[in-house]
Amino acid sequence: MSETQKARTYYAEAAALDPDNVEGTYYHGWFQLQAGSLSDAEAAFQRIVGNAEQGNEIWRFWSRIGIGDIHQDRGDLAAALDEYRAASEMAKPMAEADPEWQRGLAIVYGAIGDILMRQGQFADALTYYRDKTEIAYRIVEADQESVLAQNDLAVAVLQLGKALELQDKREEALKAYQASVALFQRLITVDPENVHWQQSLSAPPAPSATRWRCWAGSTMRCSPTGLTSSSPNVWPRPTPTMPSSGIVFMCHARKLASCACGKAISTRR
């Protein structure tokens, strides 16, 4: 059993033993989503969204995005768009002061843009991609050593370029493509084995709503490590206490499950 499978098992155990632990429930939902268990993932995310306890705002935000991803996987783009927009409304007031929320807002703007592109609403999508790119530039300026921030910016500029091309803004699109290529090439010097960055240098075929749907759906789901949902080592969206690797995820999940088990035994007594 791989570390990923072990982590999924332990998070499921932790969520079952201590369903009020939003951290364990979130990761349980995310791993179920990656495994294709959409109903289990949705139940976990909905539980967090319904938890109004103060301090859980960041978990509710990412859970709303998770629910949006589930709707998207089911083909319900309208419902996905509703969830992403609800998440963006949560993030806007928080993003003014907190960099974590700024990145979250940029990510959800990109998710909204992707849906609008799939629906053929290219002009509206372009607005969201511009907003996402502006935030991504600000984050990089604040932390120029962050590989994650540079990855986010490279993806944002690439998305912007494709949206510009579909609006026949070819000169702007070319500049965006050139900027994105330069960013990805810089990232590749940091990690030459990163398949995602290598693939991102190859643009999809001539833009259209259908081709965008296939490309965006297979490559653009965000993760904190810069990997994609098509990668074998993709990890959940960022959170304040996010583990950073497969073995750490597995250990983190096992620790939560162990704590939850002890809590359950204590409660029975």
C-alpha positions as CSV (number, residue, x, y, z in Angstrom):
1,M,0.0,0.0,0.0
2,S,1.4,3.4,-1.0
3,E,1.8,6.4,1.4
4,T,-1.2,8.0,-0.5
5,Q,-3.4,5.0,0.1
6,K,-2.3,4.8,3.8
7,A,-3.0,8.5,4.2
8,R,-6.5,8.0,2.7
9,T,-7.2,5.1,5.0
10,Y,-6.0,7.0,8.2
11,Y,-7.9,10.2,7.3
12,A,-11.1,8.2,6.8
13,E,-10.6,6.5,10.2
14,A,-9.9,9.9,11.8
15,A,-13.0,11.4,10.3
16,A,-15.1,8.5,11.4
17,L,-13.8,8.6,15.0
18,D,-13.8,12.3,15.4
19,P,-16.1,13.9,12.9
20,D,-15.8,17.3,14.6
21,N,-12.1,17.6,13.7
22,V,-12.3,19.8,10.7
23,E,-8.7,19.3,9.7
24,G,-9.1,15.5,9.5
25,T,-12.5,15.8,7.9
26,Y,-11.1,18.1,5.2
27,Y,-8.2,15.8,4.3
28,H,-10.5,12.8,4.3
29,G,-12.8,14.6,1.8
30,W,-9.9,15.6,-0.4
31,F,-8.4,12.1,-0.6
32,Q,-11.9,10.7,-1.3
33,L,-12.2,13.2,-4.1
34,Q,-8.9,12.2,-5.6
35,A,-10.0,8.5,-5.3
36,G,-13.2,9.3,-7.2
37,S,-15.5,8.7,-4.2
38,L,-17.5,11.9,-4.9
39,S,-20.3,11.2,-2.5
40,D,-18.0,10.6,0.5
41,A,-15.9,13.6,-0.4
42,E,-19.0,15.8,-0.7
43,A,-20.3,14.6,2.7
44,A,-17.0,15.6,4.3
45,F,-16.9,19.0,2.7
46,Q,-20.5,19.7,3.4
47,R,-19.9,18.9,7.1
48,I,-17.2,21.5,7.3
49,V,-19.2,24.1,5.4
50,G,-22.0,23.6,8.0
51,N,-19.6,24.1,10.9
52,A,-19.9,27.8,11.9
53,E,-17.4,27.6,14.7
54,Q,-15.1,30.6,14.6
55,G,-11.6,29.9,13.4
56,N,-12.7,27.4,10.8
57,E,-13.2,29.9,8.0
58,I,-10.2,28.8,6.0
59,W,-11.4,25.2,6.1
60,R,-14.9,26.2,5.0
61,F,-13.4,28.2,2.1
62,W,-11.4,25.2,0.7
63,S,-14.3,22.9,1.3
64,R,-16.5,25.1,-0.8
65,I,-13.9,24.9,-3.6
66,G,-13.9,21.1,-3.1
67,I,-17.7,21.0,-3.5
68,G,-17.3,23.1,-6.6
69,D,-14.7,20.6,-8.0
70,I,-17.2,17.7,-7.3
71,H,-20.0,19.5,-9.2
72,Q,-17.5,20.0,-12.0
73,D,-16.6,16.4,-12.1
74,R,-20.2,15.5,-12.3
75,G,-20.7,17.9,-15.2
76,D,-22.9,20.4,-13.3
77,L,-21.0,23.6,-14.3
78,A,-23.7,25.9,-13.0
79,A,-23.5,24.4,-9.5
80,A,-19.7,24.5,-9.6
81,L,-19.8,28.1,-10.5
82,D,-22.1,28.9,-7.6
83,E,-19.8,27.2,-5.1
84,Y,-16.7,28.9,-6.5
85,R,-18.4,32.3,-6.4
86,A,-19.5,31.7,-2.8
87,A,-15.9,30.8,-1.9
88,S,-14.7,34.0,-3.6
89,E,-17.1,36.1,-1.5
90,M,-15.7,34.5,1.6
91,A,-12.1,35.3,0.6
92,K,-12.5,38.9,-0.6
93,P,-12.7,40.6,2.8
94,M,-10.0,38.4,4.3
95,A,-7.6,38.7,1.4
96,E,-6.9,42.4,2.1
97,A,-4.8,41.5,5.1
98,D,-3.9,37.9,4.9
99,P,-1.5,36.4,2.2
100,E,-3.0,33.0,2.7
101,W,-6.4,34.3,1.7
102,Q,-4.9,36.3,-1.2
103,R,-3.6,33.1,-2.8
104,G,-7.0,31.4,-2.1
105,L,-8.8,34.2,-3.8
106,A,-6.5,34.0,-6.8
107,I,-7.1,30.3,-7.1
108,V,-10.9,30.6,-6.9
109,Y,-10.8,33.4,-9.5
110,G,-9.0,30.9,-11.8
111,A,-11.6,28.2,-11.1
112,I,-14.4,30.6,-12.0
113,G,-12.5,31.6,-15.1
114,D,-12.1,27.9,-16.1
115,I,-15.9,27.3,-15.8
116,L,-16.7,30.4,-17.8
117,M,-14.3,29.3,-20.5
118,R,-16.0,25.9,-20.7
119,Q,-19.3,27.7,-21.0
120,G,-18.0,29.8,-23.9
121,Q,-18.2,33.1,-21.8
122,F,-14.7,34.2,-22.9
123,A,-15.0,37.9,-22.1
124,D,-16.2,37.2,-18.5
125,A,-13.5,34.6,-18.0
126,L,-10.8,37.1,-19.2
127,T,-11.9,39.5,-16.4
128,Y,-11.3,36.8,-13.7
129,Y,-8.0,35.7,-15.2
130,R,-6.8,39.3,-15.2
131,D,-7.7,39.6,-11.5
132,K,-6.0,36.3,-10.7
133,T,-2.9,37.4,-12.5
134,E,-2.7,40.7,-10.7
135,I,-3.0,39.0,-7.3
136,A,-0.3,36.4,-8.4
137,Y,2.1,39.2,-9.3
138,R,1.6,40.9,-5.9
139,I,2.3,37.6,-4.1
140,V,5.5,37.0,-6.0
141,E,6.6,40.6,-5.4
142,A,6.1,40.0,-1.7
143,D,8.0,36.7,-1.7
144,Q,10.3,36.4,-4.6
145,E,12.0,33.3,-3.3
146,S,8.7,31.3,-3.2
147,V,8.7,28.6,-5.9
148,L,5.0,28.0,-5.2
149,A,4.2,31.7,-5.8
150,Q,6.2,31.6,-9.1
151,N,4.3,28.5,-10.1
152,D,1.0,30.2,-9.4
153,L,2.0,33.2,-11.5
154,A,3.2,31.1,-14.4
155,V,-0.1,29.2,-14.5
156,A,-2.1,32.5,-14.1
157,V,-0.3,34.1,-17.0
158,L,-0.7,31.0,-19.2
159,Q,-4.5,31.0,-18.5
160,L,-4.6,34.7,-19.2
161,G,-2.8,34.2,-22.5
162,K,-5.3,31.6,-23.7
163,A,-8.2,33.7,-22.8
164,L,-6.7,36.7,-24.6
165,E,-6.2,34.6,-27.7
166,L,-9.8,33.5,-27.7
167,Q,-10.8,37.2,-27.5
168,D,-8.6,37.8,-30.6
169,K,-6.2,40.0,-28.5
170,R,-3.2,38.4,-30.2
171,E,-0.6,40.9,-29.2
172,E,-1.5,40.8,-25.5
173,A,-1.8,37.0,-25.7
174,L,1.7,36.7,-27.2
175,K,3.2,38.8,-24.4
176,A,1.4,36.6,-21.8
177,Y,2.6,33.4,-23.5
178,Q,6.2,34.7,-23.5
179,A,6.0,35.7,-19.9
180,S,4.6,32.3,-18.9
181,V,7.3,30.4,-20.9
182,A,10.0,32.5,-19.2
183,L,8.5,31.7,-15.7
184,F,8.2,28.0,-16.4
185,Q,11.7,27.8,-17.8
186,R,12.9,29.5,-14.6
187,L,11.0,26.9,-12.5
188,I,12.5,24.0,-14.5
189,T,16.0,25.1,-13.6
190,V,14.9,24.6,-10.0
191,D,13.4,21.2,-10.6
192,P,14.2,19.7,-14.1
193,E,12.3,16.5,-13.3
194,N,9.0,18.3,-12.7
195,V,6.7,16.9,-15.3
196,H,4.0,19.5,-14.8
197,W,6.3,22.4,-15.6
198,Q,7.6,20.5,-18.6
199,Q,4.0,19.9,-19.9
200,S,3.0,23.5,-19.2
201,L,5.4,24.7,-21.8
202,S,3.3,22.9,-24.4
203,A,0.1,25.0,-25.2
204,P,-3.1,23.2,-26.1
205,P,-4.4,23.1,-29.7
206,A,-6.1,26.1,-31.3
207,P,-8.4,27.5,-28.6
208,S,-12.1,26.6,-28.6
209,A,-14.6,26.0,-25.8
210,T,-14.5,22.3,-26.3
211,R,-10.7,22.0,-26.4
212,W,-10.4,24.4,-23.4
213,R,-12.7,22.1,-21.4
214,C,-10.5,19.0,-22.1
215,W,-7.3,20.9,-21.4
216,A,-8.4,22.7,-18.3
217,G,-10.1,19.7,-16.9
218,S,-7.0,17.5,-17.2
219,T,-4.2,19.9,-16.2
220,M,-5.4,23.0,-14.3
221,R,-6.7,21.7,-11.0
222,C,-4.6,23.4,-8.4
223,S,-2.4,21.9,-5.8
224,P,0.0,23.6,-3.4
225,T,3.1,21.7,-4.8
226,G,2.6,22.9,-8.3
227,L,1.5,19.5,-9.5
228,T,-1.7,18.7,-11.2
229,S,-4.6,16.3,-10.8
230,S,-3.1,14.2,-13.6
231,S,0.1,13.8,-11.6
232,P,0.6,10.6,-9.4
233,N,1.8,12.8,-6.5
234,V,-0.8,15.5,-6.3
235,W,-1.6,16.9,-2.8
236,P,-4.6,18.9,-1.4
237,R,-5.1,22.6,-1.8
238,P,-3.1,24.7,0.7
239,T,-4.2,25.0,4.3
240,P,-2.6,26.5,7.4
241,T,-1.2,23.2,8.6
242,M,-0.6,21.5,5.2
243,P,1.8,18.5,5.2
244,S,4.3,18.7,2.4
245,S,5.0,15.2,1.1
246,G,3.6,11.7,0.8
247,I,5.2,10.2,3.9
248,V,4.4,13.3,6.0
249,F,0.8,13.1,4.9
250,M,0.6,9.4,5.9
251,C,2.1,10.2,9.3
252,H,-0.1,13.2,9.8
253,A,-3.2,11.1,9.0
254,R,-2.1,8.3,11.3
255,K,-1.5,10.8,14.1
256,L,-5.0,12.3,13.7
257,A,-6.5,8.8,13.6
258,S,-4.6,7.8,16.7
259,C,-5.8,11.0,18.6
260,A,-9.3,10.4,17.4
261,C,-9.3,6.8,18.6
262,G,-8.1,7.9,22.0
263,K,-10.8,10.6,22.2
264,A,-13.4,8.0,21.3
265,I,-12.2,5.6,24.0
266,S,-12.2,8.4,26.6
267,T,-15.7,9.4,25.6
268,R,-17.0,5.8,26.0
269,R,-15.6,5.7,29.5
